Amino acid sequence: MPTPRLTIPIALCALIALGFGCIGADESGRQTPDFTGRPAPTRPTMTPPGQPDRPTAADSRTGAPFFMTTMTHMEGPWKDDVDQALFLRHVEQLRFGIGVADSYGAKLTIESEKPFARGCDRWDVNMMKEVLDSGHGVGTHCDFGARDAAVPPLRYSEFFKENKDLVDALVGAENNRGCSGGGGASDWAIGATLAGFKYLDGIVGLHYLSMPLSARPDSDWTDENIRDHYYHDNAPVDLVDRLHPFMVKDAQDFVADPDGTILVSSGEFGRVDTYAEGGDLKACAYGGHTCPITEEDVDAIEAAIREAIAQHDDSRVGKLTVYLPVSLFAEEYESGLELFFGRMQEMSQEGLFTWATQGEVYDAYISWGAGND
């Protein structure tokens, strides 16, 4: 399903074009938490603490597995490290989202930028470890590079490393192997590799900035147009090119390299709550409020998922990633979440896909060997 091109004022773009999923005032503006008192949920089958998350299903299928994954970003512009009420509100939202996902056998992946990771330490609530211990996935979010000039890879790696170190301290480096975002004019593939990451997800239009115009979708994809219009478009732009993760050695193109050092694990499929609007983020994500997931959204995304799976090459590990903003993890949006997860459960039971964390997709890719690319 193609993602529409977005046009927003440059000033707003500068604030939200930092990384996939930077939402708006609804995520960080409401300062008064509404606690539910819901305890942290537990999952019947979970990864032992301190161990990397591993695939729990699909390995016995005759073809390579196809995975459904999610992303939820704890954003860079938020103030979780200085605003305890905001931090605790986000903690309650994450616990709520985990509880709903667990009810339907779904898996979340929570990826943190610096403020929330620092908040986990400052406020003595290691929510990232709690996510991991609940059987869900964790990783790093990288809200940088969008409007920066190119710098050498070693220098760029320092930005990745700064974020990685904060999350490593919460969950262990063995459980924090991937970064979401980080696209820009600098070589994000080499930079992330030097920082110690094994895979990148959250691949969007910004990741084309490091590439020559000849490797971009067309001549309209100039640096200016990417930064102002295409920055959050799913990438690579052709769905078939982002269904199957592949290894690269640098960020010069989206072509697999036999001597690649980091996995481009895209599968980007957009925000669930915008599917009825054709993926238009302006009303919900950038409009200062959260939109509920509707039956129209779920019908549209189901049709799009079925269409995508029909293009899966079962000799290669495949994946899709849907974005779920943390603002949706609240009682007022529970019915929409249950509608989405319930429909996904039905599709999973059909054998169309297996739920996985972002880290489990990486593990599956490695286990299937070089034939993936």
PEGI-V249409 format. One line per field, one symbol per residue. ss: DSSP state (H for helix, E for strand, - for the rest). phi: phi as a letter, one per 30 degrees, with the letter a starting at -180 (. if undefined). psi: psi as a letter, one per 40 degrees, with the letter a starting at -180 (. if undefined). A space follows every 10 residues. Layout:
# PEGI-V249409
ss = ???
phi = ???
psi = ???
This chain:
# PEGI-V249409
ss = ---------H HHHHHH---- ----HHHH-- ---------- ---------- ---------- -----EEEEE EEEE------ ---HHHHHHH HHHHHHHHHH HHH-----EE EE-HHHHHHH HH----HHHH HHH---EEEE EE-------- --HHHHHHHH HHHHHHHHHH H-HHH--EEE E------HHH HHHH----EE E--EHHHHHH --HHH----- --HHHHHHHH ---E----HH HH---EEE-- ---------- -EEE---EEE EHHHHHH--- ---------- ----HHHHHH HHHHHHHHH- -------EEE EEE--HHH-- HHHHHHHHHH HHHHHHHHH- ---EE--HHH HHHHHHHH-H HH-
phi = .dcddcbbed ddeddcddae jdcldddbdd ccdcdciddd dccecbdeei cddbecaidc ddcddcccbb bbccddddcd dbcdddeddd eddddddddd dedcicbcbc bcddddddde ddchbddddd edddjccbac cbcajecddd beeddddddd deddeddedc bjedcbcbbc jidldddddd eddddjdcbb bidbeedddd cdedcceadd ddeddddcbc ecddbedded dcdbeacbca cdaccdcecd cbddcdiebi dddcddciid dddcdccibc cddcddeddd dddddddddd cdddcbdbab bccbddddda edcddddddd dddddddddd idabdadddd deddedddid ded
psi = hihihhhiid dddddefdih ehcadddedh ehigieehih iihdhihhhe iihiheiede idiiihihii hhhhideifd eegddddddd dddddddddd dddefihihh hhaddddddd ddefggdddd ddeeeiiiai hggiedeiih iidddddddd dddddddddd ehdeegeihh aeiadigddd ddddeeidih afhaddeede iiddeidaee giddddddde deiiiidhdd eedhiiiiea feifhhhdfi eihhgcehea hdeeddefeh eddddeeeih iihidddddd ddddddddde ehheeihiii hihhiddegi deeddddddd ddddddddde edihiiiddd dddddddeae ed.
